[in-house]
Amino acid sequence: MQSYAFIFPGQGSQHAGMGRDLSENFKTAARSFEEADDALGFSLSRLCFEGPEEDLKLTANTQPAILAASVAALRVLREESPIAPSFLAGHSLGEYSALVASGALDFADALRIVRARGSFMQDAVPVGVGAMAAILGVEAELLLEICAEAAQGEVVSPANYNSPGQIVVAGHTGAVNRAIEIAKARGFRKAMLLPVSAPFHCALMQKAAERLAGALEPVQVHALATPVVSNVEAKPNIYAERVKPLLVEQVCSPVLWDATVQAIVAAGVTNFVEIGPGKVLAGLVKRIDKEAVSCNVQDSAGVKAMTGGAI
């Protein structure tokens, strides 16, 4: 018997036009975007469907846009397919989509929280002060050594453990640049700055974490119908009272995506369905476990492939 995990993308998967195909072909998706517009008080749907890209790339817009597109795709898939996941997980922002899927967070609450989260994260560090870089081919222990050497009194640390040999670091711009040079000097030629607006998932986000804790305080968390594997621990969580602390801790902690996928596989899951814009996570799953089957549902073609038994 096949078992499934639903996984949800994070920031970086946004693009103008996301969600439009589903909205045009499924009333459920159209209603989801209408809900998002009502919850936020502006036309998020138009931004998702038409752009412009420069507005969509603003963190406070990106986060609710990806969440809305992901939840719309999830609702369509649930309507069209009997598949029920054993686990849910999301990469950074995607953890909020996973929590909506589990029933822990109401869609409208999640939209408002991630919009605020995006603003808090952008405001935490002035533009240019922080940076992120991908360093490919390096083992985790060696990367920690590189970060320690590069720090020189500043912050630089692993931010995303995406897959074996693909780790992202974040911190002060000077320290991140030093980490790139040290990595290259040690033979890791594929070390490069990423086009991001802030240094996510590092100690420089502490102020954002504190503000997020305040914003989350009045939000009601419901019982989780399906376990959500958290970014912080890479372990399934089924307790409603742990949801908020894990989301706050996530802001400054590295995303343990490699370990998250491994934990889901170890629990017996064979099939991963990435729900939302882009196919990055489906690709990472294949790098983490070559035996795992992965696919993406972001448009009507993806829905048709799932309901036609392609996975």
C-alpha positions as CSV (number, residue, x, y, z in Angstrom):
1,M,0.0,0.0,0.0
2,Q,1.4,3.4,-1.0
3,S,1.8,6.1,1.6
4,Y,2.0,9.8,1.0
5,A,3.4,13.0,2.4
6,F,2.2,16.4,1.2
7,I,5.0,19.0,1.1
8,F,4.7,22.8,0.6
9,P,7.1,25.3,-1.0
10,G,8.6,28.3,0.6
11,Q,9.9,31.7,-0.6
12,G,11.6,31.7,-3.9
13,S,8.9,29.6,-5.7
14,Q,6.7,32.7,-6.5
15,H,6.1,33.7,-10.1
16,A,3.5,35.9,-11.9
17,G,0.6,33.7,-13.1
18,M,0.7,31.2,-10.2
19,G,-2.7,29.9,-9.3
20,R,-4.4,31.4,-12.3
21,D,-4.8,28.1,-14.2
22,L,-6.4,26.4,-11.2
23,S,-8.6,29.4,-10.5
24,E,-9.9,29.4,-14.1
25,N,-10.6,25.7,-14.0
26,F,-11.8,25.0,-10.5
27,K,-14.3,27.0,-8.5
28,T,-12.7,25.7,-5.3
29,A,-9.4,27.5,-6.2
30,A,-11.2,30.7,-7.3
31,R,-13.1,30.8,-3.9
32,S,-9.8,30.3,-2.1
33,F,-8.3,33.3,-3.7
34,E,-11.4,35.3,-3.0
35,E,-11.0,34.3,0.7
36,A,-7.4,35.5,0.6
37,D,-8.4,38.9,-0.9
38,D,-11.1,39.3,1.8
39,A,-8.7,38.3,4.6
40,L,-6.0,40.7,3.6
41,G,-8.1,43.6,2.3
42,F,-6.5,43.9,-1.1
43,S,-6.4,41.9,-4.4
44,L,-3.7,39.3,-3.6
45,S,-5.3,37.2,-6.4
46,R,-4.5,39.9,-9.0
47,L,-0.9,40.1,-7.8
48,C,-0.6,36.3,-8.0
49,F,-2.2,36.0,-11.5
50,E,-0.7,39.1,-13.1
51,G,2.2,40.4,-11.1
52,P,4.1,42.7,-11.5
53,E,7.1,40.6,-10.5
54,E,8.8,43.4,-8.6
55,D,5.7,43.7,-6.3
56,L,5.4,39.9,-6.0
57,K,9.1,39.7,-4.9
58,L,8.4,42.0,-1.9
59,T,8.6,39.6,1.1
60,A,5.4,40.8,2.7
61,N,3.6,40.0,-0.6
62,T,5.5,36.9,-1.5
63,Q,4.7,35.0,1.7
64,P,0.8,35.3,1.6
65,A,0.9,34.8,-2.2
66,I,2.7,31.4,-2.0
67,L,0.5,30.4,0.9
68,A,-2.7,31.2,-1.0
69,A,-1.5,29.5,-4.2
70,S,-0.5,26.4,-2.2
71,V,-3.8,26.2,-0.2
72,A,-5.8,26.7,-3.4
73,A,-4.0,23.7,-5.0
74,L,-4.4,21.6,-1.9
75,R,-8.2,22.2,-1.8
76,V,-8.5,21.3,-5.4
77,L,-6.5,18.1,-5.0
78,R,-8.6,17.1,-1.9
79,E,-11.8,17.7,-4.0
80,E,-10.5,15.7,-6.9
81,S,-8.5,12.9,-5.3
82,P,-9.0,10.5,-2.4
83,I,-5.4,10.5,-1.4
84,A,-4.8,11.3,2.3
85,P,-1.3,12.1,3.5
86,S,0.4,10.4,6.5
87,F,2.6,13.4,7.1
88,L,2.7,17.1,6.2
89,A,5.8,19.4,5.9
90,G,6.8,22.7,4.4
91,H,10.0,24.5,3.7
92,S,10.2,27.6,5.9
93,L,7.1,29.6,4.9
94,G,5.6,26.3,3.6
95,E,5.3,25.1,7.2
96,Y,2.3,27.5,7.4
97,S,0.6,25.9,4.4
98,A,1.2,22.5,6.1
99,L,-0.4,23.7,9.3
100,V,-3.4,24.9,7.3
101,A,-3.6,21.5,5.6
102,S,-3.5,19.8,9.1
103,G,-6.3,22.0,10.3
104,A,-4.1,23.6,13.0
105,L,-4.4,27.1,11.5
106,D,-7.4,28.8,9.8
107,F,-6.6,29.9,6.3
108,A,-7.4,33.6,7.0
109,D,-5.3,33.6,10.1
110,A,-2.4,32.0,8.3
111,L,-2.5,34.6,5.5
112,R,-2.5,37.5,7.9
113,I,0.3,36.0,10.0
114,V,2.6,35.3,7.1
115,R,2.1,38.8,5.6
116,A,3.1,40.2,9.0
117,R,6.0,37.7,9.2
118,G,7.3,38.9,5.8
119,S,7.3,42.5,7.1
120,F,8.9,41.5,10.3
121,M,11.7,39.6,8.6
122,Q,12.3,42.4,6.1
123,D,12.4,45.1,8.8
124,A,14.8,43.1,11.1
125,V,17.9,43.8,9.0
126,P,18.5,46.9,6.8
127,V,18.9,46.2,3.1
128,G,22.5,45.4,2.3
129,V,23.5,44.5,5.9
130,G,22.6,40.9,5.5
131,A,23.0,38.2,2.8
132,M,22.6,34.6,2.0
133,A,24.8,32.2,-0.1
134,A,24.5,28.7,-1.4
135,I,27.6,26.5,-0.9
136,L,27.4,23.3,-2.8
137,G,29.2,20.0,-2.3
138,V,30.3,20.7,1.3
139,E,29.6,18.5,4.3
140,A,27.7,20.0,7.2
141,E,30.6,19.7,9.7
142,L,33.1,21.3,7.4
143,L,30.7,24.1,6.6
144,L,30.4,24.9,10.4
145,E,34.2,25.2,10.4
146,I,34.1,27.6,7.4
147,C,31.4,29.7,9.1
148,A,33.4,29.9,12.4
149,E,36.5,31.1,10.4
150,A,34.4,33.6,8.4
151,A,32.5,35.1,11.3
152,Q,35.2,37.4,12.7
153,G,32.8,38.8,15.3
154,E,29.8,38.9,12.8
155,V,27.0,36.4,12.2
156,V,27.2,33.7,9.6
157,S,25.6,30.3,10.0
158,P,23.8,27.5,8.1
159,A,20.2,28.6,7.2
160,N,18.9,25.8,5.0
161,Y,20.1,22.2,5.0
162,N,18.3,21.5,1.7
163,S,19.8,18.2,0.6
164,P,23.2,16.4,0.7
165,G,25.8,18.8,-0.5
166,Q,23.4,21.7,-0.8
167,I,23.5,24.1,2.2
168,V,22.6,27.8,2.4
169,V,24.3,30.1,4.9
170,A,23.0,33.5,6.2
171,G,24.3,36.4,8.2
172,H,26.1,39.7,7.9
173,T,27.1,40.5,4.3
174,G,30.8,40.7,5.1
175,A,30.8,37.4,6.9
176,V,28.8,35.6,4.2
177,N,31.2,36.9,1.5
178,R,34.2,35.7,3.6
179,A,32.5,32.3,3.9
180,I,32.2,32.1,0.1
181,E,35.9,33.0,-0.4
182,I,37.0,30.4,2.3
183,A,34.8,27.7,0.7
184,K,36.3,28.4,-2.7
185,A,39.8,28.4,-1.3
186,R,39.1,24.9,0.1
187,G,38.0,23.7,-3.4
188,F,34.2,24.3,-3.2
189,R,33.9,26.3,-6.4
190,K,30.1,26.5,-6.4
191,A,29.6,29.0,-3.7
192,M,27.5,32.0,-4.6
193,L,25.4,34.8,-3.2
194,L,21.6,34.4,-3.5
195,P,19.3,37.2,-4.7
196,V,17.3,37.6,-1.4
197,S,16.2,40.6,0.4
198,A,17.2,39.6,3.9
199,P,19.3,37.0,5.8
200,F,16.6,34.5,6.8
201,H,17.0,31.8,9.4
202,C,19.9,33.2,11.4
203,A,20.5,35.1,14.6
204,L,19.9,38.4,12.8
205,M,16.2,37.6,12.7
206,Q,15.8,37.7,16.5
207,K,13.8,40.9,16.4
208,A,11.5,39.4,13.8
209,A,11.0,36.3,15.9
210,E,10.0,38.4,18.9
211,R,7.5,40.4,16.8
212,L,6.1,37.2,15.4
213,A,5.5,35.8,18.9
214,G,3.4,38.8,19.6
215,A,1.4,38.5,16.4
216,L,0.8,34.8,17.0
217,E,-0.5,35.3,20.6
218,P,-4.2,35.9,19.8
219,V,-4.3,33.3,17.0
220,Q,-6.2,30.1,17.8
221,V,-4.5,26.8,17.1
222,H,-6.7,23.8,16.5
223,A,-6.0,20.1,16.9
224,L,-3.8,18.7,14.1
225,A,-5.5,16.1,12.0
226,T,-2.2,15.0,10.4
227,P,1.3,15.3,11.9
228,V,3.4,18.2,10.7
229,V,7.1,17.6,10.5
230,S,8.6,20.9,11.8
231,N,11.6,22.7,10.2
232,V,13.2,23.2,13.6
233,E,13.3,19.6,14.8
234,A,12.7,17.5,11.7
235,K,10.2,15.5,13.8
236,P,6.5,15.1,13.5
237,N,4.4,17.3,15.8
238,I,0.8,16.5,16.7
239,Y,0.4,18.9,19.7
240,A,-1.4,22.1,19.1
241,E,0.3,23.8,22.0
242,R,3.7,23.3,20.3
243,V,2.8,25.0,17.0
244,K,3.4,28.6,18.0
245,P,6.7,28.0,19.8
246,L,8.0,26.0,16.8
247,L,7.0,28.8,14.4
248,V,8.7,31.4,16.5
249,E,11.9,29.3,16.9
250,Q,11.9,28.6,13.1
251,V,12.6,32.3,12.3
252,C,16.2,32.2,13.6
253,S,16.8,28.4,13.2
254,P,18.1,26.6,10.2
255,V,15.5,24.7,8.0
256,L,16.3,21.0,8.4
257,W,14.8,20.0,5.1
258,D,17.2,17.1,4.4
259,A,16.5,15.6,7.8
260,T,12.7,16.3,7.5
261,V,12.5,14.2,4.3
262,Q,14.7,11.5,5.8
263,A,12.4,11.3,8.8
264,I,9.3,11.0,6.6
265,V,11.0,8.2,4.5
266,A,12.0,6.4,7.7
267,A,8.4,6.4,8.8
268,G,7.5,4.4,5.7
269,V,6.4,7.1,3.2
270,T,7.2,6.4,-0.4
271,N,5.4,9.2,-2.3
272,F,5.9,13.0,-1.9
273,V,3.5,15.4,-3.4
274,E,4.7,19.0,-3.6
275,I,1.6,21.3,-3.5
276,G,2.0,24.9,-4.7
277,P,4.1,26.9,-7.1
278,G,7.4,25.5,-8.4
279,K,9.0,22.1,-8.3
280,V,12.1,22.8,-6.1
281,L,11.0,20.5,-3.2
282,A,10.1,17.6,-5.5
283,G,13.7,17.8,-6.9
284,L,15.3,18.0,-3.5
285,V,13.3,14.9,-2.4
286,K,14.9,12.9,-5.3
287,R,18.4,14.1,-4.2
288,I,17.8,13.1,-0.6
289,D,16.3,9.7,-1.3
290,K,16.6,8.3,-4.8
291,E,13.9,5.6,-4.1
292,A,11.3,8.2,-3.2
293,V,8.6,9.1,-5.8
294,S,7.8,12.8,-6.1
295,C,5.6,15.0,-8.1
296,N,4.2,18.6,-8.1
297,V,0.6,19.9,-8.1
298,Q,0.4,23.6,-9.0
299,D,-2.0,23.6,-12.0
300,S,-4.8,21.6,-13.6
301,A,-2.2,19.4,-15.4
302,G,-0.7,18.4,-12.0
303,V,-4.2,17.7,-10.6
304,K,-5.0,15.5,-13.6
305,A,-1.7,13.6,-13.3
306,M,-2.5,12.8,-9.7
307,T,-6.1,11.8,-10.2
308,G,-5.0,9.7,-13.3
309,G,-2.8,7.6,-11.1
310,A,0.5,9.0,-12.3
311,I,2.0,8.6,-8.8
